[in-house]
Amino acid sequence: MKNIQAPIAKKIPFEMEKHGDIRIDNYFWMRLSDEQKNSENPDNQTQDVLDYLNAENDYKDEIMSDTKGFQELLFKEMKGRIKEDDSSVPYYKNGYYYIVKYGKGLEYPIYSRKKETLNNPEALLLDVNKLAEGFSYYNVSSLSVSPSNELLIFGEDTVSRRIYTLKFKELISGELLKDEIKGTTGYGIWANDNKTVFYAKKDETLRSYKIFKHILGTSQNDDVEVYHEKDDTFSTFVAKTKSGKYIVIGSKSTISDEYRYLDANNPDGEFHIFQERIKDLEYDIYHHSDRWYIRTNDKEALNFKIMSCFESKTSKEYWTEFIEHKEDVLISDLDVFTDFIVVSERVNGNTTLRVIENGAKDYRIEFPESAYFVFTSSNHEFDTSILRLKYSSLTTPMSTFDFNMKTKSRTLLKEVEVLGDFNQSNYKSERFYTSARDGIKIPISLVYHKDTKINSETSLLLYGYGSYGISIDPYFSSARLSLLDRGFVFAIAHIRGGQEMGRKWYLEGKKLKKKNTFFDFIDVAKFLISSNYTSSKHLYAMGGSAGGLLMGAIINYQPTLWNGVIAAVPFVDVVSTMLDDTIPLTTGEYDEWGNPNDVEFYHYIKSYSPYDNIEKKSYPNLLITTGYWDSQVQYWEPAKWIAKMRELKTDENILLMHCDMETGHGGASGRFKRLKEVALEYSFLLKMEKLI
């Protein structure tokens, strides 16, 4: 390792007391307010923070300087697999085929459409490349076309804080309207009069908390508030049913739901409550003809069941069972058609699609691989027997199919083209299970090049997440080939806290059972070592956001198990963040982590919080990535974490932080810029393995 002085952060003790317990945070000073970050004339504290973050970036650049040329090579290699002049499979909606295109050398999409048939001329909707000119970060949220097909709403974020300004475009003339709506979630929902728009607004903590109604041609100041979600553990959103008949306002927490609905032909009417919120009652609603279908966990249906009711009688005493609850099948979503209902399910860790015809005859769509990822996509039309679906696996690029629900035949419309010498048969994937320390069977998916020799000298990257019920499915990545082709095995630990094995899998990895997530990951790693897939000298771990919390916990629990760890936008200061309800998203997270204002949760969270449990001991090589404008995991969490780790760690291993000063939680915008960070991450791994 180069003999270069690492940045040393100053220490200013800050005392925090809760439940009679006192914590001293020497790096609390790194936290800046939004006003400080946005100020054109930084105060002393702001300048100190900027100086520290820039010093960390400079140190990272110096330590990694011997990989600079290799990073560029990797970037070009990964970019070279992407077909630059590419387009999506067109999908049909309300008389038009919609298309997303990418041009050679362009970072952003171009949206267009064709009327009625694909043989008709193509009309431009948005060229995001032109809109992005002059911005270091630019993102367009969901496009929404009016029922008349003449007007377009899109959301614009130029800062990466996930706060969008809604803009309006007249599609016939191509002119942008004067209407602008600031501070939104990025989604505008049209009423059927083609002039009334409903949208959700965010508060200062970035919680979506109010629904407003806007009339085209008027000022945002004149918009009417139609709903206020006052419970700060809930967030709210607005949507439109696939049938186009209803505007729906949803309120969601981790464990409860509530919906209101309004006739989309009567935007000035009153919203009707569907079923009032009840603690632990979760439900989603889908409109079909004169009925509603409800996906719910009512009456201890842990993995959910499907109920139905008539339009006019929606409270749960009128619900009747349509699909029963099963202990071994998680129902995750529905797609409704005139004669079919498609149920998205999880069975034994895999996603599956179940087709029900005319409420009776049903079957599952079969797929050939042992581990894969399938989901329904762009099914906007009711009266059709064709289901659009997408399929991928660790060795199969994302593929778009049309499936005929009557004949059970499928047509491959497109498999994402991987340029270069990619050959699917050169890669092997495996799926197996191992026992956690409490006997639970944990699924593991992995992939490697067929020429890679599997033994204790094999380089292996283990990826995990394990929170919010989010499942990490076995998906294909063309960028990942750059690791596989250099002898790495890539593995996914499908640990508790996700939902791969059903709802119980999630419940067993949250709140007072959160440590199961960390121990599952460690137990998977130990299994891979004992099975001779790798050894601690060649084992690496990676996770981001809540997966970054996972990384912080595992290196505290088992620091010598890993040669290196990559923690992306890591949530590592759990106690302090969850005690501060001014920080974005905190109050809505109580049902995930527990509320530390309760003494039992406080001490449990403190016992695993990565920042609070750094000790004087050896830690593995570590690369941390973050974004200065991150609204979800604030930059100061990883910044404080690395400063405290430097203060206490006793080893000589590499400890680096890359802070992107222009982006937030999702990283760089554009389809190629993100690859620069991937190239840095892969170079870090390959440098550790002396493969550069």
C-alpha positions in Angstrom: 0.0 0.0 0.0 1.2 3.5 -0.8 2.7 5.5 2.1 0.1 8.3 1.8 -1.4 10.1 4.7 -5.1 9.4 5.0 -7.5 12.3 5.9 -7.9 12.7 9.6 -11.2 14.3 10.6 -11.3 16.7 13.5 -13.2 15.6 16.6 -15.8 17.7 18.3 -17.5 15.7 21.0 -21.3 15.9 20.8 -23.3 14.3 23.6 -26.6 12.5 22.9 -28.8 11.1 25.7 -31.7 8.7 25.4 -33.3 6.4 28.0 -30.5 7.3 30.4 -27.9 6.1 27.9 -25.2 8.6 26.8 -23.5 8.4 23.4 -20.7 10.7 22.3 -20.5 11.4 18.6 -17.2 13.1 17.7 -18.2 13.6 14.1 -21.7 15.0 14.4 -20.3 18.3 13.1 -20.3 16.8 9.6 -24.1 17.1 9.3 -25.2 20.1 7.2 -28.7 21.4 6.7 -30.2 21.8 3.2 -29.8 25.6 3.6 -26.1 25.2 4.3 -25.6 22.9 1.3 -27.5 25.2 -1.1 -25.8 28.4 0.1 -23.6 30.2 -2.4 -21.5 31.5 0.4 -20.5 28.5 2.6 -20.1 29.1 6.4 -17.1 27.7 8.3 -18.8 24.4 9.1 -19.9 23.9 5.5 -16.4 24.6 4.2 -15.0 22.2 6.8 -17.3 19.5 5.6 -16.6 20.2 1.9 -12.9 20.2 2.6 -13.1 16.8 4.4 -15.2 15.2 1.6 -12.9 16.5 -1.1 -9.8 15.3 0.9 -11.4 11.8 1.0 -12.0 11.9 -2.7 -8.4 13.0 -3.3 -7.1 10.2 -1.0 -9.2 7.7 -2.9 -7.9 8.9 -6.2 -4.3 8.7 -5.0 -4.6 5.2 -3.6 -6.4 4.0 -6.7 -4.1 5.9 -9.1 -2.4 2.7 -10.2 -5.8 1.6 -11.5 -6.7 4.8 -13.4 -6.0 3.3 -16.8 -7.6 0.0 -15.9 -10.8 1.8 -14.8 -11.0 3.5 -18.2 -10.4 0.2 -19.9 -13.2 -1.4 -17.8 -15.5 1.5 -18.5 -15.0 1.1 -22.3 -15.3 -2.6 -22.0 -18.7 -2.4 -20.2 -20.0 0.4 -22.4 -18.9 -1.6 -25.4 -21.4 -4.4 -24.5 -24.3 -2.0 -24.7 -26.0 -1.4 -28.0 -26.0 2.3 -28.1 -28.6 2.8 -30.9 -31.3 0.7 -29.3 -35.0 0.8 -28.8 -37.6 -0.9 -26.6 -40.3 -3.2 -27.8 -43.3 -1.0 -28.6 -46.3 -1.3 -26.3 -49.9 -0.4 -27.1 -52.1 2.0 -25.1 -55.2 3.9 -26.0 -54.7 3.9 -29.7 -50.9 4.4 -29.8 -47.7 2.4 -29.8 -45.2 3.8 -27.5 -41.4 3.4 -28.0 -38.3 4.3 -26.0 -35.1 4.8 -28.0 -31.4 5.5 -27.3 -29.1 7.1 -29.8 -25.4 6.4 -30.3 -23.4 8.2 -27.7 -26.4 9.6 -25.9 -27.0 9.2 -22.2 -30.7 9.6 -22.0 -33.8 8.1 -23.7 -35.9 9.5 -26.5 -39.7 8.9 -26.2 -41.9 8.6 -29.2 -45.1 7.0 -30.4 -47.0 5.8 -33.5 -50.7 6.1 -34.0 -52.7 2.8 -34.4 -50.1 0.9 -36.3 -46.3 0.5 -36.3 -46.4 1.4 -40.0 -47.4 5.0 -39.3 -45.0 7.9 -38.9 -43.2 8.3 -35.6 -44.0 11.3 -33.5 -41.6 12.7 -30.8 -42.8 13.0 -27.3 -39.6 13.9 -25.4 -35.9 13.9 -26.2 -34.4 13.8 -22.7 -30.9 14.4 -24.0 -32.0 18.0 -25.1 -33.8 18.6 -21.8 -30.7 17.5 -19.9 -28.3 19.9 -21.6 -26.5 22.1 -19.1 -27.3 19.8 -16.1 -24.7 17.6 -14.3 -27.7 15.5 -13.1 -31.0 15.1 -14.9 -33.8 12.6 -14.5 -37.3 12.4 -16.0 -39.9 10.5 -14.1 -43.0 8.7 -15.4 -44.6 10.2 -18.6 -48.4 10.5 -18.5 -50.4 11.1 -21.6 -53.9 12.6 -21.3 -57.0 10.5 -22.3 -57.4 12.7 -25.4 -53.8 11.8 -26.4 -53.0 15.5 -26.9 -51.2 16.4 -23.6 -48.2 15.1 -21.7 -47.1 15.4 -18.1 -43.5 14.5 -17.1 -41.5 15.1 -13.9 -38.1 16.7 -13.8 -35.4 16.4 -11.2 -32.1 18.3 -11.7 -30.6 17.8 -8.2 -31.0 14.1 -7.4 -33.1 14.6 -4.3 -36.1 12.8 -5.8 -38.2 16.0 -5.7 -39.7 16.6 -9.1 -41.2 19.6 -10.9 -44.2 18.5 -13.1 -44.1 20.0 -16.6 -46.7 19.9 -19.3 -46.4 19.6 -23.1 -48.9 20.0 -25.9 -48.2 17.1 -28.2 -49.7 18.5 -31.4 -47.7 21.7 -31.4 -44.8 20.3 -29.4 -44.9 23.4 -27.1 -44.3 23.3 -23.4 -47.1 24.9 -21.4 -46.6 27.5 -18.8 -47.9 25.2 -16.0 -45.2 24.0 -13.6 -45.9 22.2 -10.3 -42.9 22.1 -7.9 -42.2 19.8 -5.0 -43.9 16.7 -6.2 -43.2 12.9 -6.4 -43.0 13.2 -10.2 -46.3 11.7 -11.1 -49.3 13.5 -12.6 -52.6 11.7 -12.9 -55.2 12.9 -15.5 -58.9 13.0 -14.9 -61.0 12.1 -17.9 -61.8 15.8 -18.7 -58.2 16.2 -20.0 -57.6 19.4 -17.9 -57.7 18.3 -14.3 -54.5 16.7 -12.8 -54.0 15.1 -9.4 -50.5 14.9 -7.9 -48.7 14.2 -4.6 -46.6 16.8 -2.8 -43.6 16.2 -0.5 -43.0 17.8 2.8 -39.6 19.0 4.2 -38.7 15.4 5.2 -39.5 14.3 1.7 -42.6 12.3 2.8 -45.4 12.4 0.3 -48.1 13.8 2.5 -50.7 15.8 0.4 -52.7 15.3 -2.7 -53.6 18.3 -4.8 -55.8 19.0 -7.8 -54.5 21.3 -10.5 -56.5 22.8 -13.4 -54.5 23.4 -16.6 -53.8 27.1 -17.3 -53.9 28.1 -13.6 -51.2 28.8 -11.0 -49.9 26.1 -8.6 -50.9 28.6 -5.9 -54.6 28.0 -6.9 -54.4 24.2 -6.6 -56.9 22.6 -4.3 -55.8 20.2 -1.5 -58.0 17.1 -1.8 -56.2 14.9 0.8 -53.8 15.4 3.7 -52.1 12.3 5.2 -51.5 13.6 8.8 -50.0 10.4 10.2 -46.3 10.8 9.7 -45.8 7.0 9.6 -47.8 6.9 6.3 -47.1 8.3 2.9 -49.7 9.0 0.2 -49.9 8.7 -3.6 -52.4 9.1 -6.4 -53.0 6.7 -9.3 -55.6 5.7 -11.9 -57.1 2.3 -12.3 -56.2 0.4 -15.5 -59.9 0.6 -16.4 -59.6 4.4 -16.5 -62.8 4.7 -14.4 -61.4 5.8 -11.1 -58.8 8.1 -9.6 -57.3 6.4 -6.5 -55.6 7.9 -3.5 -53.5 5.4 -1.5 -52.0 5.8 2.0 -49.4 3.3 2.9 -47.2 2.4 5.9 -45.1 -0.7 6.2 -48.0 -2.7 7.8 -51.2 -0.9 6.9 -53.0 0.5 3.8 -56.0 2.7 3.1 -57.5 3.7 -0.3 -60.0 6.3 -1.5 -61.5 6.4 -5.0 -63.2 9.0 -7.2 -65.1 8.7 -10.5 -62.5 10.0 -13.0 -65.3 11.6 -15.0 -66.2 13.8 -12.0 -62.9 15.3 -10.8 -64.7 17.8 -8.6 -66.5 15.1 -6.7 -65.7 13.6 -3.3 -63.4 10.7 -2.8 -65.0 7.6 -1.1 -63.0 5.5 1.3 -62.6 1.9 0.2 -61.7 0.3 3.5 -60.5 2.4 6.5 -57.1 1.6 7.8 -56.7 -1.0 10.4 -53.3 -1.8 12.1 -51.7 -4.7 10.3 -54.3 -4.8 7.6 -52.6 -4.6 4.2 -54.5 -4.5 0.9 -54.2 -3.3 -2.7 -57.1 -2.8 -5.1 -57.7 -3.6 -8.8 -60.8 -2.5 -10.7 -62.4 -4.8 -13.3 -65.8 -4.2 -14.9 -68.3 -3.8 -12.0 -66.0 -5.4 -9.4 -62.9 -4.7 -7.4 -60.3 -7.3 -6.7 -58.4 -7.0 -3.4 -55.0 -8.5 -2.6 -54.9 -8.6 1.2 -53.5 -10.3 4.3 -56.9 -10.0 6.1 -57.6 -12.7 8.7 -54.0 -13.9 9.0 -53.4 -14.5 5.3 -49.7 -14.0 5.8 -48.8 -14.6 2.2 -51.9 -12.7 1.0 -55.1 -13.9 -0.8 -57.4 -12.4 -3.4 -60.8 -11.2 -2.5 -63.5 -9.5 -4.6 -66.4 -7.2 -4.1 -68.9 -5.1 -6.1 -68.1 -1.5 -6.9 -70.6 0.0 -4.6 -69.8 -2.1 -1.5 -66.1 -2.0 -0.8 -65.6 -2.3 3.0 -64.2 -5.7 4.0 -67.4 -7.1 5.4 -68.5 -7.4 1.7 -65.3 -9.1 0.5 -65.6 -12.6 -0.8 -62.7 -15.0 -1.4 -61.5 -15.4 -5.0 -58.0 -17.0 -4.4 -57.3 -18.7 -1.1 -54.3 -18.1 1.0 -51.5 -20.7 0.9 -48.6 -21.2 3.3 -46.1 -21.8 0.6 -47.1 -19.3 -2.1 -46.7 -15.5 -1.8 -49.1 -13.5 -3.9 -47.3 -10.3 -4.9 -49.4 -8.7 -7.7 -52.3 -8.9 -10.1 -52.9 -8.0 -13.8 -56.6 -7.9 -14.8 -58.0 -8.4 -18.3 -61.5 -8.9 -19.8 -61.3 -12.7 -19.7 -58.1 -13.3 -17.7 -56.5 -12.5 -14.4 -52.7 -13.0 -14.0 -51.4 -13.5 -10.5 -47.7 -12.8 -9.8 -46.5 -15.3 -7.2 -43.4 -16.5 -5.4 -42.9 -20.2 -5.0 -39.9 -21.7 -3.3 -37.9 -18.5 -3.9 -38.7 -18.1 -7.6 -41.2 -15.7 -9.2 -44.0 -17.3 -11.1 -47.0 -16.2 -13.2 -50.4 -17.9 -12.7 -53.1 -17.4 -15.4 -56.8 -17.7 -14.5 -59.3 -17.8 -17.3 -62.9 -16.7 -16.8 -62.5 -17.1 -13.0 -62.1 -20.8 -13.2 -59.5 -22.6 -15.3 -55.9 -21.8 -14.3 -52.3 -22.7 -14.9 -48.7 -21.5 -14.2 -46.5 -20.4 -17.0 -43.4 -22.7 -17.1 -39.8 -21.5 -17.3 -36.8 -23.7 -18.0 -34.1 -22.5 -15.6 -33.8 -23.4 -11.9 -33.4 -19.7 -10.8 -34.8 -16.8 -12.8 -36.7 -13.6 -12.6 -40.0 -13.0 -14.4 -42.6 -10.2 -14.2 -45.5 -8.7 -16.2 -44.9 -5.5 -18.2 -46.8 -2.9 -20.1 -50.2 -4.6 -20.1 -52.4 -1.5 -20.6 -55.2 -3.0 -22.6 -58.2 -4.9 -21.1 -59.7 -6.7 -24.0 -56.8 -9.0 -25.1 -55.5 -12.5 -24.6 -51.8 -11.4 -25.0 -49.7 -11.0 -21.9 -46.5 -9.0 -22.1 -43.9 -10.4 -19.8 -40.1 -10.0 -19.2 -37.7 -12.7 -18.2 -34.1 -12.9 -17.1 -31.7 -15.0 -15.2 -28.0 -14.9 -14.2 -27.1 -16.1 -17.6 -30.0 -14.9 -19.8 -30.2 -11.2 -20.8 -33.6 -9.4 -20.2 -36.0 -10.9 -22.7 -39.4 -9.5 -23.7 -42.2 -12.0 -24.6 -45.8 -11.9 -25.7 -47.6 -14.9 -24.2 -50.9 -16.0 -25.6 -53.1 -16.9 -22.6 -55.5 -19.0 -24.7 -53.0 -21.1 -26.6 -50.1 -20.9 -24.0 -47.7 -20.1 -26.9 -45.1 -17.5 -26.4 -43.2 -15.2 -28.8 -39.8 -13.8 -28.1 -40.0 -10.1 -29.1 -36.5 -9.1 -28.0 -33.6 -10.3 -26.0 -31.3 -7.4 -24.9 -28.4 -7.6 -27.2 -25.0 -7.9 -25.5 -22.3 -6.8 -28.0 -18.9 -8.4 -28.3 -18.1 -12.0 -27.8 -20.9 -12.8 -25.3 -22.1 -16.4 -25.4 -24.6 -17.5 -22.9 -23.2 -21.1 -22.9 -19.9 -19.8 -21.5 -21.5 -19.2 -18.1 -22.8 -21.5 -15.5 -25.4 -20.7 -12.8 -26.3 -22.6 -9.7 -29.0 -22.5 -7.1 -28.8 -24.3 -3.8 -29.6 -23.9 -0.1 -27.6 -23.8 3.1 -28.7 -23.9 6.8 -28.5 -20.8 8.9 -27.4 -21.1 12.5 -31.1 -21.5 13.6 -31.7 -24.2 11.0 -33.6 -22.1 8.4 -32.7 -23.0 4.8 -31.3 -19.9 2.9 -31.3 -19.9 -0.9 -28.1 -18.9 -2.8 -27.8 -18.1 -6.5 -24.5 -17.9 -8.2 -22.9 -17.5 -11.6 -19.4 -17.9 -13.0 -17.5 -18.5 -16.3 -17.4 -22.1 -17.2 -13.5 -22.0 -17.3 -13.3 -20.7 -13.8 -11.8 -23.3 -11.4 -13.8 -23.5 -8.3 -11.6 -23.9 -5.2 -10.3 -22.1 -2.1 -8.3 -19.7 -4.4 -11.4 -18.6 -6.4 -12.4 -14.9 -6.1 -16.0 -14.6 -5.0 -18.3 -11.5 -4.6 -21.3 -12.1 -2.3 -24.2 -9.6 -2.7 -27.0 -9.1 -0.3 -29.8 -6.7 0.8 -32.3 -8.1 3.2 -34.7 -5.3 4.1 -38.2 -3.9 3.4 -39.4 -7.2 1.9 -37.4 -6.4 -1.2 -36.3 -9.6 -3.0 -33.0 -9.7 -4.8 -33.8 -11.9 -7.8 -31.2 -13.6 -10.0 -30.9 -11.0 -12.8 -28.5 -10.7 -15.7 -25.9 -7.9 -15.8 -23.7 -7.3 -18.9 -21.4 -5.1 -16.7 -20.9 -8.1 -14.4 -19.3 -10.1 -17.2 -16.2 -8.0 -16.6 -15.8 -9.7 -13.3 -16.9 -13.2 -14.4 -14.5 -13.1 -17.3 -11.6 -12.4 -14.9 -12.3 -15.4 -12.7 -14.8 -14.0 -10.2 -17.8 -15.9 -9.0 -20.9 -13.7 -8.3 -23.3 -15.0 -5.6 -26.6 -13.6 -4.2 -27.5 -14.5 -0.6 -31.3 -14.5 -0.5 -31.4 -13.6 3.2 -34.2 -12.9 5.6 -35.6 -9.4 5.5 -36.3 -9.9 1.8 -39.4 -11.7 0.6 -37.9 -14.4 -1.6 -39.4 -17.2 0.5 -42.7 -15.5 1.4 -43.9 -12.9 3.8 -42.6 -14.8 6.8 -39.1 -14.4 5.3 -39.5 -10.7 5.6 -41.0 -10.6 9.1 -38.2 -12.8 10.4 -35.6 -10.2 9.3 -37.1 -6.9 10.7 -37.4 -5.0 13.9 -36.4 -7.2 16.9 -35.4 -10.0 14.5 -33.2 -7.8 12.3 -30.0 -9.6 13.3 -31.2 -12.7 11.4 -30.4 -10.7 8.2 -26.8 -10.2 9.2 -26.3 -13.7 10.6 -27.9 -15.3 7.4 -25.4 -13.4 5.2 -22.4 -14.5 7.4 -23.7 -18.1 7.4 -23.9 -18.1 3.6 -20.4 -16.8 3.4 -19.1 -19.6 5.8 -21.0 -22.2 3.7 -19.3 -21.0 0.5 -15.9 -21.2 2.2 -16.6 -24.7 3.7 -17.9 -25.9 0.3 -14.6 -24.8 -1.3 -16.0 -22.1 -3.5 -13.6 -19.6 -2.0 -11.7 -18.7 1.1 -11.6 -15.6 3.4 -8.5 -14.4 1.5 -10.6 -14.2 -1.7 -14.1 -13.5 -0.4 -15.7 -10.1 -0.9 -19.1 -8.7 0.1 -21.2 -5.9 -1.4 -24.5 -4.2 -0.6 -26.1 -0.8 -0.9 -28.4 1.5 1.2 -30.0 -0.9 3.7 -27.6 -3.4 2.1 -24.9 -1.0 3.2 -26.2 -1.4 6.8 -25.7 -5.2 6.2 -22.1 -4.5 5.2 -21.5 -2.4 8.2 -22.9 -5.0 10.5 -21.1 -8.0 9.1 -17.7 -6.4 9.3 -18.3 -5.6 13.0 -19.5 -9.2 13.7 -16.9 -11.0 11.5 -14.2 -8.6 10.3 -11.8 -11.3 9.3 -14.2 -13.3 7.1 -13.8 -10.9 4.2 -10.8 -9.7 2.2 -12.8 -6.7 1.0 -16.2 -5.0 1.2 -18.0 -2.5 -0.9 -20.7 -0.5 0.9 -22.8 1.7 -1.4 -24.7 4.7 0.1 -24.7 2.8 3.4 -27.3 3.3 6.1 -24.9 2.9 9.1 -25.8 5.5 11.8 -29.1 3.8 12.6 -29.7 5.0 16.1 -29.2 8.7 15.5 -31.1 8.7 12.2 -34.1 6.8 13.6 -34.2 9.2 16.6 -34.3 12.3 14.3 -37.8 12.7 12.8 -36.6 15.7 10.8 -34.5 13.5 8.5 -36.3 12.3 5.4 -38.2 9.0 5.6 -37.5 8.4 9.4 -41.0 8.2 10.8 -42.1 5.9 8.0 -39.3 3.5 8.9 -40.4 2.7 12.4 -42.3 -0.4 11.2 -39.1 -1.6 9.6 -36.5 -1.0 12.3 -38.6 -0.2 15.3 -38.9 3.2 17.1 -35.9 3.8 19.3 -38.0 6.2 21.4 -39.1 2.9 22.9 -36.3 1.7 25.2 -36.4 -1.9 24.0 -35.9 -0.9 20.3 -33.3 1.7 21.3 -31.0 -0.9 22.8 -31.6 -3.5 20.2 -30.9 -1.1 17.3 -27.8 0.2 19.2 -26.5 -3.3 19.5 -26.1 -3.7 15.8 -25.9 -0.1 14.4 -22.5 -0.2 12.5 -21.4 3.3 13.5 -22.1 2.7 17.2 -20.2 -0.6 17.2 -16.9 0.2 15.6 -14.1 -1.2 17.8 -10.3 -1.2 18.0 -9.6 -4.2 15.8 -8.7 -5.2 12.3 -11.2 -4.5 9.5 -11.2 -5.7 5.9 -10.3 -3.6 2.9 -13.3 -1.2 2.4 -14.7 1.0 -0.4 -17.6 3.3 0.6 -19.6 5.2 -2.0 -22.0 8.0 -1.3 -23.6 11.1 -2.9 -23.5 14.6 -1.4 -27.1 15.2 -2.4 -28.5 11.9 -1.2 -31.9 12.5 0.4 -32.4 8.9 1.5 -29.1 8.0 3.2 -27.5 11.4 4.0 -23.8 11.7 3.0 -22.8 12.3 6.6 -23.6 8.7 7.7 -20.8 7.2 5.5 -18.6 10.2 6.1 -18.8 9.8 9.9 -18.4 6.1 9.6 -15.2 6.2 7.7 -13.8 8.9 10.0 -14.5 6.8 13.1 -13.3 3.6 11.4 -10.0 5.4 10.6 -9.7 6.5 14.2 -10.2 3.0 15.7 -9.1 0.3 13.2 -5.8 -1.4 13.9 -5.0 -2.8 10.5 -3.2 -1.5 7.4 -5.9 -2.4 5.0 -7.3 0.0 2.4 -10.1 2.3 3.6 -11.6 4.5 0.9 -14.6 6.7 0.3 -15.9 8.0 -3.0 -18.3 10.9 -2.5 -20.0 12.0 -5.8 -20.5 15.7 -5.2 -23.2 16.0 -7.9 -25.5 13.1 -7.2 -27.8 11.5 -4.7 -29.0 8.0 -3.6 -29.4 6.6 -7.1 -25.9 7.7 -8.3 -25.2 9.3 -11.6 -28.0 9.9 -14.2 -27.7 8.6 -17.7 -27.0 5.1 -18.9 -23.2 5.3 -19.2 -22.2 7.6 -16.3 -23.1 5.0 -13.7 -20.6 2.6 -15.3 -17.8 4.9 -14.1 -18.6 4.0 -10.5 -19.0 0.4 -11.4 -15.5 0.5 -13.0 -14.2 2.0 -9.7 -15.8 -0.8 -7.7 -14.6 -3.6 -9.9 -11.1 -2.1 -10.0 -11.1 -2.1 -6.2 -12.0 -5.8 -6.2 -9.5 -6.7 -8.9 -6.7 -4.7 -7.2 -7.3 -6.6 -4.0 -7.0 -9.8 -6.0 -3.9 -8.6 -7.8 -5.6 -9.2 -11.1 -4.8 -5.8 -12.6 
